[in-house]
Amino acid sequence: MPVVLSATFVQLLNVTVAQVAAPSMQADLGAGPGAVQLILAGYTLAYACLLITAARLGDRYGYRRLFVAGTVVFAVGSAGCAAAQDATWLILARLVQGAGSGLVAPQVLSLIQVAVPAERRARAMSLYGATMGVASLAGPLVGGLLIGADLFGLGWRPVFLVTVPVALVSLAGAAVLPRTRGAGGQRVDGAGAVLTTV
């Protein structure tokens, strides 16, 4: 349970933590207002576009497998954000980061359903909801502290680097997650996936 909750925490932290860093990113990268909006919204857009398809992929190929794949994509995207040299790079890295998050999110709920006994599931869902709330509220605070501290003279970059160790811990902990999937015969509707994404 802590493994999936830590993944949920960093996913939602990334929605709000970047908002605080936006002025610093804009000044450092020389980004225009439109680019800044894409930096902020690109993450959420990629996340939302993948939710339905990722849920079906988890049913077909296994929740743990998709959780691990999504966490790897998320960590790579986070590192890419921190290494960005211009606004275009940062926008693309945020899209990758959001895609990883979108792959992970439905697996968290599925893993709670299959791994937590029915009598403890209500508590697990309460913890899941609380984690979402705390992460959303913590984002501006964490972002502000990191920007203010200017760690190693990196400016806004630690805002994205801070999620990499958490993602690595989630990956290490994924070994204890059950190897489960949905009912047999699940298939991915390619046309439907394209339509929901659009």
C-alpha positions as a Python dict, from the first residue, in 0.01 Angstrom:
ca = {
    (1, 'M'): (0, 0, 0),
    (2, 'P'): (274, 257, 78),
    (3, 'V'): (424, 187, -267),
    (4, 'V'): (111, 285, -457),
    (5, 'L'): (38, 579, -228),
    (6, 'S'): (388, 721, -278),
    (7, 'A'): (333, 703, -653),
    (8, 'T'): (-1, 880, -616),
    (9, 'F'): (162, 1147, -401),
    (10, 'V'): (430, 1244, -654),
    (11, 'Q'): (184, 1232, -944),
    (12, 'L'): (-43, 1491, -786),
    (13, 'L'): (242, 1690, -634),
    (14, 'N'): (361, 1754, -989),
    (15, 'V'): (37, 1924, -1083),
    (16, 'T'): (78, 2207, -831),
    (17, 'V'): (453, 2216, -762),
    (18, 'A'): (532, 2344, -1111),
    (19, 'Q'): (286, 2633, -1077),
    (20, 'V'): (503, 2794, -809),
    (21, 'A'): (813, 2748, -1023),
    (22, 'A'): (653, 2899, -1336),
    (23, 'P'): (795, 3254, -1297),
    (24, 'S'): (1143, 3116, -1233),
    (25, 'M'): (1121, 2879, -1532),
    (26, 'Q'): (992, 3157, -1755),
    (27, 'A'): (1277, 3390, -1663),
    (28, 'D'): (1548, 3124, -1687),
    (29, 'L'): (1435, 2974, -2018),
    (30, 'G'): (1310, 3295, -2178),
    (31, 'A'): (971, 3130, -2230),
    (32, 'G'): (667, 3321, -2346),
    (33, 'P'): (328, 3307, -2169),
    (34, 'G'): (196, 3041, -2410),
    (35, 'A'): (497, 2816, -2350),
    (36, 'V'): (455, 2850, -1974),
    (37, 'Q'): (90, 2748, -2005),
    (38, 'L'): (196, 2439, -2203),
    (39, 'I'): (459, 2355, -1942),
    (40, 'L'): (190, 2363, -1673),
    (41, 'A'): (-100, 2211, -1868),
    (42, 'G'): (96, 1958, -2073),
    (43, 'Y'): (146, 1732, -1773),
    (44, 'T'): (-224, 1720, -1688),
    (45, 'L'): (-323, 1684, -2052),
    (46, 'A'): (-100, 1380, -2112),
    (47, 'Y'): (-212, 1233, -1778),
    (48, 'A'): (-582, 1266, -1859),
    (49, 'C'): (-553, 1142, -2217),
    (50, 'L'): (-402, 809, -2109),
    (51, 'L'): (-624, 718, -1814),
    (52, 'I'): (-888, 509, -1994),
    (53, 'T'): (-645, 333, -2227),
    (54, 'A'): (-398, 269, -1942),
    (55, 'A'): (-672, 109, -1735),
    (56, 'R'): (-748, -134, -2017),
    (57, 'L'): (-377, -203, -2071),
    (58, 'G'): (-348, -289, -1702),
    (59, 'D'): (-643, -528, -1730),
    (60, 'R'): (-478, -699, -2025),
    (61, 'Y'): (-108, -702, -1934),
    (62, 'G'): (-112, -680, -1557),
    (63, 'Y'): (-142, -396, -1309),
    (64, 'R'): (208, -432, -1168),
    (65, 'R'): (366, -437, -1513),
    (66, 'L'): (191, -113, -1612),
    (67, 'F'): (268, 42, -1273),
    (68, 'V'): (639, -27, -1324),
    (69, 'A'): (638, 91, -1686),
    (70, 'G'): (454, 411, -1596),
    (71, 'T'): (684, 482, -1303),
    (72, 'V'): (991, 444, -1526),
    (73, 'V'): (839, 682, -1785),
    (74, 'F'): (750, 926, -1507),
    (75, 'A'): (1104, 919, -1361),
    (76, 'V'): (1261, 969, -1705),
    (77, 'G'): (1023, 1259, -1770),
    (78, 'S'): (1107, 1415, -1432),
    (79, 'A'): (1480, 1394, -1499),
    (80, 'G'): (1419, 1535, -1846),
    (81, 'C'): (1231, 1830, -1697),
    (82, 'A'): (1519, 1906, -1461),
    (83, 'A'): (1769, 1889, -1749),
    (84, 'A'): (1566, 2108, -1987),
    (85, 'Q'): (1768, 2370, -2174),
    (86, 'D'): (1476, 2549, -2338),
    (87, 'A'): (1098, 2574, -2319),
    (88, 'T'): (1034, 2322, -2596),
    (89, 'W'): (1244, 2060, -2418),
    (90, 'L'): (1061, 2126, -2093),
    (91, 'I'): (719, 2101, -2260),
    (92, 'L'): (810, 1766, -2417),
    (93, 'A'): (953, 1637, -2088),
    (94, 'R'): (635, 1742, -1908),
    (95, 'L'): (430, 1548, -2165),
    (96, 'V'): (645, 1240, -2099),
    (97, 'Q'): (612, 1289, -1725),
    (98, 'G'): (234, 1322, -1755),
    (99, 'A'): (214, 1013, -1975),
    (100, 'G'): (397, 810, -1712),
    (101, 'S'): (161, 940, -1448),
    (102, 'G'): (-139, 852, -1666),
    (103, 'L'): (-11, 495, -1702),
    (104, 'V'): (30, 457, -1325),
    (105, 'A'): (-289, 616, -1192),
    (106, 'P'): (-546, 351, -1294),
    (107, 'Q'): (-315, 73, -1178),
    (108, 'V'): (-314, 220, -827),
    (109, 'L'): (-692, 184, -796),
    (110, 'S'): (-688, -163, -951),
    (111, 'L'): (-411, -279, -717),
    (112, 'I'): (-605, -150, -416),
    (113, 'Q'): (-909, -347, -535),
    (114, 'V'): (-723, -675, -584),
    (115, 'A'): (-457, -657, -312),
    (116, 'V'): (-652, -519, -16),
    (117, 'P'): (-904, -745, 156),
    (118, 'A'): (-1264, -627, 131),
    (119, 'E'): (-1289, -545, 501),
    (120, 'R'): (-987, -310, 479),
    (121, 'R'): (-1065, -157, 141),
    (122, 'A'): (-1265, 139, 276),
    (123, 'R'): (-966, 241, 489),
    (124, 'A'): (-732, 199, 192),
    (125, 'M'): (-952, 421, -22),
    (126, 'S'): (-963, 680, 257),
    (127, 'L'): (-583, 683, 267),
    (128, 'Y'): (-577, 714, -111),
    (129, 'G'): (-810, 1017, -98),
    (130, 'A'): (-611, 1174, 185),
    (131, 'T'): (-287, 1123, -9),
    (132, 'M'): (-436, 1303, -309),
    (133, 'G'): (-544, 1596, -93),
    (134, 'V'): (-213, 1627, 92),
    (135, 'A'): (-14, 1605, -232),
    (136, 'S'): (-218, 1880, -397),
    (137, 'L'): (-174, 2106, -95),
    (138, 'A'): (194, 2021, -48),
    (139, 'G'): (288, 2114, -405),
    (140, 'P'): (294, 2492, -361),
    (141, 'L'): (469, 2461, -24),
    (142, 'V'): (738, 2222, -153),
    (143, 'G'): (781, 2429, -469),
    (144, 'G'): (817, 2751, -273),
    (145, 'L'): (1071, 2600, -34),
    (146, 'L'): (1280, 2455, -316),
    (147, 'I'): (1274, 2776, -523),
    (148, 'G'): (1361, 2983, -215),
    (149, 'A'): (1646, 2751, -116),
    (150, 'D'): (1797, 2757, -468),
    (151, 'L'): (1976, 2429, -395),
    (152, 'F'): (2323, 2416, -553),
    (153, 'G'): (2227, 2717, -764),
    (154, 'L'): (1987, 2500, -967),
    (155, 'G'): (1695, 2743, -940),
    (156, 'W'): (1367, 2572, -1038),
    (157, 'R'): (1519, 2236, -1139),
    (158, 'P'): (1496, 2067, -795),
    (159, 'V'): (1117, 2105, -823),
    (160, 'F'): (1133, 1818, -1074),
    (161, 'L'): (1436, 1636, -932),
    (162, 'V'): (1266, 1586, -596),
    (163, 'T'): (1022, 1337, -749),
    (164, 'V'): (1291, 1111, -898),
    (165, 'P'): (1399, 946, -567),
    (166, 'V'): (1034, 887, -475),
    (167, 'A'): (976, 723, -813),
    (168, 'L'): (1283, 503, -760),
    (169, 'V'): (1153, 396, -417),
    (170, 'S'): (818, 312, -579),
    (171, 'L'): (1000, 102, -838),
    (172, 'A'): (1194, -85, -572),
    (173, 'G'): (876, -148, -375),
    (174, 'A'): (686, -268, -681),
    (175, 'A'): (839, -613, -633),
    (176, 'V'): (589, -676, -352),
    (177, 'L'): (286, -584, -563),
    (178, 'P'): (71, -876, -679),
    (179, 'R'): (95, -999, -1038),
    (180, 'T'): (-270, -964, -1126),
    (181, 'R'): (-473, -854, -1424),
    (182, 'G'): (-835, -822, -1526),
    (183, 'A'): (-1058, -1097, -1657),
    (184, 'G'): (-929, -1291, -1955),
    (185, 'G'): (-1001, -1183, -2310),
    (186, 'Q'): (-956, -811, -2249),
    (187, 'R'): (-847, -632, -2564),
    (188, 'V'): (-744, -277, -2633),
    (189, 'D'): (-974, -97, -2876),
    (190, 'G'): (-730, 103, -3088),
    (191, 'A'): (-992, 326, -3249),
    (192, 'G'): (-1156, 387, -2911),
    (193, 'A'): (-818, 475, -2758),
    (194, 'V'): (-754, 731, -3031),
    (195, 'L'): (-1102, 882, -2994),
    (196, 'T'): (-1078, 913, -2614),
    (197, 'T'): (-735, 1074, -2647),
    (198, 'V'): (-863, 1324, -2903),
}
